[in-house]
Structures are given as C-alpha cells and as structure tokens.
Amino acid sequence: MKILKSRLALLNFLEFAVWGAYLTCMGMYLGRIGMASHIGSFYAMQGIVSIFMPAIMGIVADRWIPAQRLLGLCHLVAGLAMIGAAFYGRSAGQQANFSTLFLYYTVSVAFYMPTLALTNSVAYNALTKAGLDTVTDFPPIRVFGTVGFICTMWMVDLLGFQTNYNQFFTSGAISVLLFLYTFTLPKCPVGNQGEKKSLTDAFGLKAFALFKQRKMAIFFVFSAMLGVSLQITNGFATPFIESFKNMSEYADTFGVQHANILYSLSQISETLCILLIPFFMKHFGIKSVMLIAMFAWVFRFGLLGAGNPGSGVWMLILSMIVYGMAFDFFNISGSLFVDQTTDSSMRSSAQGLFMLMTNGIGATIGSLAAQMVVTSHTAENGVVAWPACWYTFSAYALVVGVLFAFLFHHKDEEVKK
C-alpha cells in the first residue's frame, strides 16, 4: 500500500510541477519580450479551454481510452507544444510574434488542463482497487502536488529562468517525463465508473436546472464573480514585484531578485489552510467560511497595493499568507456546499458546473478584465501605476463580499442526502 501511495504521490508531484514551472512567472517573461499587454490573454486561455476540454477528454476516457493512457498522451502533446514555444522564444528573442507564441501555448494548455481531472481519476481508481478510502487517503497524496508546484517555482527562480523562455523548456520536459511515467501506473478500465456519461452529463448541463432555485442561482453567480479573482495574481503579481527593480532602493532586495520564491509563500499557505477548513466549517458554517474567503481577497489585493520589497515587505508576505484562505476557503467549502445541497442524482454535474463557473467563466473574465485595468494604468513609458490596479481589484472583491453577505442565505442544517 505504501508503494502505491508513493507512486501516486509522485504522479501528483509531477502533474503540478509542470504547471508551477511557468504559471506564476510567465507574465515576467512576456513583459520582457514586449507582450505585457497580452498577459491577460495568455491566462484567459487557461479558463477558456477549461470550459470544454476536460469534459471532452472525460468522455474519451470514459468510452475509448483508459484514463492513465489518455493522461500520458495529453502530457506528451502538451509537453511537445510547450517545448515548441520555448524553441520559438529562443529563436525569436525580442522579436517574438504574439500569434505564434500564443498558438504553441494554447495547444499546450488545451491538453494540460484536462490532465488535472485525469490525474484524480487515476488516483481514485487505484486507491479504490486497493481497498483504500479515497476521502482519507487521497488528501495526503494530493499535497505532493502543491509540493511539486512549489519546487519548480523555486527551481526556475534559482536557475534564473523566471524571466526567459527556459521556464517553458522546464515545463515541457517534465510533461514528457510524466508521459513516460504513466506507463508504470495502474491500469484504469474504460468506463470504470460503470455508467458511460452522455454529453449532457459530461458538460454538467443537467445542473443548470439548479438555477431555478434562488439560493443555488445566487451561489453559482457569485462563484463566477469570485472566480474573476483567481488568475489576477497568477498573471500580474510577479511582474508587479519585479517592477521594483527600476527603483534603486529596492533593486537588490530579496523579493525583487527572487519574485517567484516570494510568491511561493502563497502555495505554502494554501497547503496549510486546507488543514484549517474542517475546524472553520464545524464552528462557523459554510456561509461564514466562504465570506472569510471573499474578504481575504480584499486583503490579498489591498496588501499588494500598499506593500513593497523593502520596508513594506511584511505586507507582501502577509498578502501571500492570506492567499491560502482566499483560495482554499471558497474552492473547497464551495465544493462541499454543492455536494451537500444537491440531489445525489446530479452531484457530479453540479460539481462540473461549479468548476465551469469559477475556473472557466470567472477566471477567463478575470484575466481579460485585469489586463484592461493594468493597461489603463500603464503610462506611455511602460510604467504601471500598480497600487491603483491592486486597489481596484480589492474594491471589486469588497463589493462581491458585501453583496454575498446580504443576498446569500443558507442554514447549515439544509443538507440533502
């Protein structure tokens, strides 16, 4: 059993190491090659492909190709496309064309995003076959995913890759390595969940009937509104921190020299905050926990606006710590809310709808809207009025939190079986 858990832990480590190599520092590279105005488009593409690609690949795994094999094939395509982006970035240099680089990147993320769900499917199948409890045995395995994410963040930082195309080489190489590793994974039977999904099931379309319930309609709308915040700091936090290099008093500070390591405190906090959720859920209830998440975003953005890598570095660090609550307390408690308040016949569809609203629609809108805000606060010489941007994002999060507090009503005993 320990060997199986170790194998699945390595799977999760590699899965998220692929993402950590570029997700938080890609904006710095794009800014260096004159594509600062396109950062939002790159991050929005992750949300766009998340709307349909996981569902399509889920159908393929359910009907034709075993999940562990499809996982490997997706990583092979994603890895080769990312390596292609790296080779193009190296050859084109400062003359890189947006359309070409964006095409390579789009193909890569289109095949990477479905692997997040496929990795879970492979792990669940293996644990179930071994007679283990997925509820208790999977979370410690999943933690290694966050560890992998942090490790590649640190690696590209310490190797000096966070501002160049080598971050894409790193991500692509790990993807190809994971493709090879999938040949060692336990086999998943086609249609291992028994009943094959229809297109309606796979896309979570049945769950749209929940919009007829006022409470659920409000919840899903706010899920999308909160999802707007998800990719803002991934896309713009490290370019913001790096921008202090142009100020002599901050140029040699640790934060400016190692923006990715400083930002990795967010992922460390995320790992720790997962452990706090059961306590907060038990003592405060779902609505309060989700409100904590919403107002955590207010502080997350506000502290970034007020902080700096010098005397104000404590505010940047506190912003990273707050991120754990901002991200986990809504994503996980929101998922629990969906599970507890929807009928068992459509719980899977409802979870799909929740992910669609947050990581699909919300994150896409957020990435594009954030780019518009940053662009509107960018002077002709390229200098960005970052505090104004962060305070704008903070004000948005505050409005969302206040509206949610007044409009959403739920008693924790309202649970459907």
N, C-alpha and C positions, 0 to 999 in steps of 0.2 A: 504493500500500500504506500509506503514511504517513497518507493521508487516511482510509482505512478504520480504521486503528488509533486515530486521533484521534476518529473518530465513536463507536467502541466504548468508548473511554476516557471520553468524555462521558456515554455511556449508563450506565456503571458509577458515574461520579461522581454523577449524578442519582439513580440507584437507591438508593444508600446515604445520600445527603443527605436523602432522605425519612425514613429511619429515625433518622439522627443528630439530627434536629430535636427528638425527644421521648424517645427510648429511655432516655437516662441522666438526664433531668431531670424526667420525668413524675411520679416519686414526690414531688418537691418541690412540684409543683402540687397533687397530690392531698392532700398533707398540709396545704397552705394552705386548702383548702376543706373540711376536716374528714373526708376519706376516707383517712386514714393507715392505718386498719385494713383497707382494701380494696386496698392497693398490690399485695399478693401475687396477688390475683385478676386484676388487670389484666395483670400479667406472665405469669401462668399461662396466660391465654387465648392468648398467642402460641404456647406449647407445645402447647396443645390443638388449635388449628387446624392446626398444623404436622404433626399426626399424619395428617390426611386431605386437607386442601385442596391441597397440592402434587401429590399423586397424582391427585386428580380433575382438576385443571387440566392435568396432564401428559397424561391420556387425551384431554381435549378438544383440546389442541394436536396430539396425535398423530393424531387421526382427523378433526377437523372444521375447526378454526380455526387458521390459521398462527400460529406462536409469537409473532412480532413484533406481530401484530394483537391476540392474546389478552393479551399483555403490556400493551399500551396500554389495553385495556378494563378489565383488572384495576386498573390505576392510576387510571383515571377513577372507578371505583366506590369504591376505597379513598380517593382524594383527596376526593371529594364527602362521603363519610361522615366523614372527619376534619374537614373544614370544618364539617360539621353539628355535630360535637362541640364545635368552637370557638365557633360561634354560640350553642349551648346554654350552654356555660360562661360566655360573656359575659353572656347574659341572666339566667341563674340566680344567678350570683355565689356567695356563701357558702351559698345555699340549694339548690345543685345537688343533684339526686337521683341516687343511685348507679345505679339501674337504667337511667335514661335515658341518662346519660353512658356507662355501660358498654355499652349496646346500640350506640350510634354507634361506639364504639371497637372493639367486637367485629366489626362489619361491615367496618370499615376494615382491621384486621389479617388478617381471614379472606381478603381479596382481595390484601393486600400480601404475605403470606408466600410464596404461590406464585410471585411475581414474581422472587424470588431465584434460583430454578431456571430460570425462563423467560429471565431475562437471560443466564444462562450458555448456554442453548440457542441463543439468537440470536447470541451472540458466537462460539460454536463453529461454528455453521453458516456464518457469514460468513467466518471465517478459513479453514475447510476449502475453501469455494468459491474462495477467493482463492489456494489452494495453499500456505497457510502452516501451520506446525507449531503446534498448539494448546498443546503442552507447553512450548515455549519462548516463544511469542508472547503467550499469554493472561495469565500472571502479571503482567507489567508493566502490562497493561491493567487487571487486577483491582485493582492497587494504588491506582488512581484512585478506586475505590470507598471505600477507607478514607480517602483524602484528602477525599472528599465528605462522609463521615460526620463527620470532624473539623471541616471548615469550618462545617457547620450547628450543630455543638456550640458552636463559638466564636461564631457569629452570634447564636444565641438567648441566649447568655450576655451578650455585649456590648450587645445591644439590650434586655436586661432581661426577656426572655421566659421564662427558665427556671423561674419560679415562677407563671406565669399561662397562660391559655388560648391566648395568641398562638403558643406552640410548636406547637399543633395547626393553626392557620392556616398557619404556615410549612410544615409537613409536607404539608398538603393542597394548598397552592399549587404546591409542587414536584412533587407527584404528577400534578396536572393538566398542568403544563408537560411532564412526561415523557410523558404520554399524547399530547400534540401532537407531541413529538419522535419518537415511534415511527413516525409516518407517513413519516419520512425514512430509516428503517432498511432494510437489505437484506431482501428477502423470504425467508421460510422456507417451503419446500414442506410441505404437510400430510403427515405420516408421513415426514418427511425422514430418519428413521433406517431406512427400509426396512420393517422388520417392525413391525406395529402391536402395541402392548402389550395384554395382557389385564389384567383387574382384578387377578389374582394377581400378575402381573409388576409392575404399577404400584405396588402397595402393598408390594412386596418380600416377599410371603408365602412365595415359594419358599425364600427364605433362612432361614426358620425351621427348615429341615431341618438347618442348621448347629448347632443346639442339641444335636444328637445327639453332636457332638464335644465332649469335655470342655473342651479348650482354648478353642474358639470360644464355648462357652456361658459360660465364666468371663469371657472378654473382653467379650461383649455385656452381661452383667450389670454388670460394672464400668463399662462405657460409660454405662449409665443412672445408676449411682451417682455417677460423676464429672459427668454431665450435671446433677445436682442443684445443683452449684456455679455453673452458667453464668449464671443470671439473678439470683443473690443480690445481687451488687454493682451490676448494672444498676438494680435496683429500689431498693436501700437505701443505696448509697454516698453519693450526693449529698444525700439527706435527713440522713444522718449528719453530713456535713461542714457543712451549713447549720445544724445544731442548735447549733453552737458560737457562733452569733450572739447567743445569750442569755447568753453569758459575756463580761463587759466586756473581759477581757484578750485575747479572740480576735475580738471583733465586727468590728474594722476590718482584719483580716488579709486578704491576697490570696485565700487559699483559701476563706474564708467568703464574700467578696464575689464570687468567680468560681469557684464549685464545679465548674461544667461544664468550664472551661478546665483546672483542676487534674486533673479526671478524664480529660480528653482525652489525657493522657500515657499512659494505658493503651492507647489506639488507636495512638498513635505507636510505642510499644514493640512492639505487635502487628505493625506493618508491618516493623519492623527484625528481629524474631525469626524471621519467615518465612525470611529470608536465612540464618539460622544452622542451619536444620534439616538441609540436606544434609551439613554438616560433622559435626553431632552424630550423625546416622544412620550415617554412614560409620565413625566412630570408636567409637561406644558401642553401637549397635544399637537396635532398636525398643523392646525392653522397658525399657532404661535411659532412653531419651528419654521414654517415657510415665511412668516413675517420676519423672523430673525435673518433668514437668508436674504430677503429683499432689502432690508436696511443695512445688511452687511455690504451689499453692493454700493450703497450710498457712501459708506466709509471707505470702501475699496477705491473708488474713483476720487473721492474728495482728498484722501491722504496722498494719492499720487499727484494731485494738483498742488498740494501745499508742500510736498517734500522735495528734497534734493539730495545728491550723493554725499554732501558734506555734513554740515551741522544738522540738516534735516533728514539724514539717512534713516533715523529711527522711524520717521513717518512712512518711508518707503518699505521698511521691514514690517511695520505694523500692517500696512496695506497687504503685503504678501501673506501674513498670518491670517488676516480677516478673510482672505480668499477661500480658505478651507470651508468656512461656514457659508459664504456666499454661494459656492458651487455645490457642495455636498448636501447642505440642509434643504435645498429645494429639489435638486435632482433625485435624491434618494427618498426623501419624505414625500415628494410628489408622486414618485413611482408607487410607494406604499399606499398613498391615498387612492390612487387609481385601482390598485389591487383590492383594497378593502371596500370600496364603494361601488364597484361594478359587478354585475352578474357574472358568475363563473363561465357562462357560455361565450362571453365576449371580452374576457380579461386580457387575452393575448392581443386582440385587435385594439383594445383601449390603450395598452402599453405602446403599441405601434403608433397610435395617434398622438400620445404624449411625446414620444421621441420626434415625431414629424413636426409637431408644433414648436418644440424647444430647439432641437439640433438641426432641424430642416428650415422651416419658415422663419422662425425667430432669429436664428443665427445668421441666415442669409440677409435678412433685412438689416440686422445689426451691423454686419460687416460693411455693407454698402452705405448705410446711414452714417456710420462712424467715419468712413472715408470722406463723405461730404462735409462733415463737421471739421475734420482735420484740414481738408483742402481750403475751406472757407476761412480758416485761421492761419493760413500759410502766406507769408509775405512774398513779394516778388523775388527776394534774395534767397528764398527757400527756408527761412527761419519760421518755425511754427510756434504760435502762442499756446504752448501746451497747457498751462494752468486753465485757460479759458475752455479748452477742449474737455479736460477732465471734470471741471465744474459743470459743464453742460451735461455730460454723461451722469454725473452724480445727481443733478436736478431731475433728470429723467427717471432714474431709479427711485428717487424720493417720491415722485408723483405716482409711480406704479405701486409702491408700497402703501402709500396712504389710500389710494383708491381700492386696493385689495382689502385693506383692513375694514373699510366701510361696506364694500359690495359683496364680499365673500362670507357666507355664513355656513358653519358646519359644526356639528356636535360629534365628538369622538365616538360616541356610542352608536352613531349611524353607520353600521357596518353590515354589508350584505354577505351572505355565505354562498 
